[in-house]
Amino acid sequence: MRQNRAFKEALSSFIATVFPTDTLLRALREMERHQVRMLGVVGEGGGLLGLVSESHILAAWGADPLAPVSEVMARVKPPPRERPRLRNLLPRLRRKGRSVPPGRG
C-alpha cells in the first residue's frame, strides 16, 4: 500500500499546472515546455480548479492571447463533502420502491 501511494505521489508531481490568472500565452508556453496538450489549473492552495487544453487556448487565441486562463478553462466540480454510505441509502431506496442491486440487501 505504501509503495502504491509513493508511486501516485511521484506521478502527480509531474503534472504541469498554471494558475487561473496566468495568460493563455504562458499556458501555451508551459504546454510546449512539458510537451503536453492539457494543463491543470490550480488555486493558491494547490487544489485543482479546472483543466485547460491546447484547443481551448487556440480557440481563444485570436481574441486575446493575454487573456487569463480562467476565461477558457473547463472547471472541475469540487468533491462532495461526504458521500452517503450504501447502507444508509438502501432503506431509502426500498421505501421509494426502487430496485436494490442483487447481493446488496
Residue pairs with C-beta under 8 A, 6 or more apart in sequence:
15 40
16 30
16 31
16 33
16 34
16 36
16 39
16 40
17 30
17 39
17 40
17 41
17 42
18 26
18 27
18 30
18 39
18 40
18 41
18 42
18 52
18 69
19 41
19 42
19 43
19 44
19 69
20 41
20 43
20 49
20 50
20 68
20 69
20 70
20 73
21 68
21 69
21 70
22 68
22 69
23 65
23 66
23 67
23 68
23 69
24 57
24 60
24 61
24 64
24 65
24 66
24 67
24 68
24 69
24 72
25 65
25 66
26 69
27 39
27 52
27 57
27 69
28 54
28 57
28 65
30 39
31 37
31 38
31 39
31 54
31 57
37 53
37 54
38 51
38 52
38 53
38 54
39 51
39 52
39 53
40 48
40 50
40 51
41 48
41 49
41 50
41 51
41 52
41 69
41 70
41 73
42 48
42 49
43 49
48 76
49 73
49 75
49 76
50 73
50 74
50 75
50 76
51 73
51 74
51 76
52 69
52 72
52 73
52 74
53 74
56 72
56 73
56 74
57 72
59 72
60 67
60 71
60 72
86 104
90 100
90 104
90 105
93 99
93 100
94 100
94 105
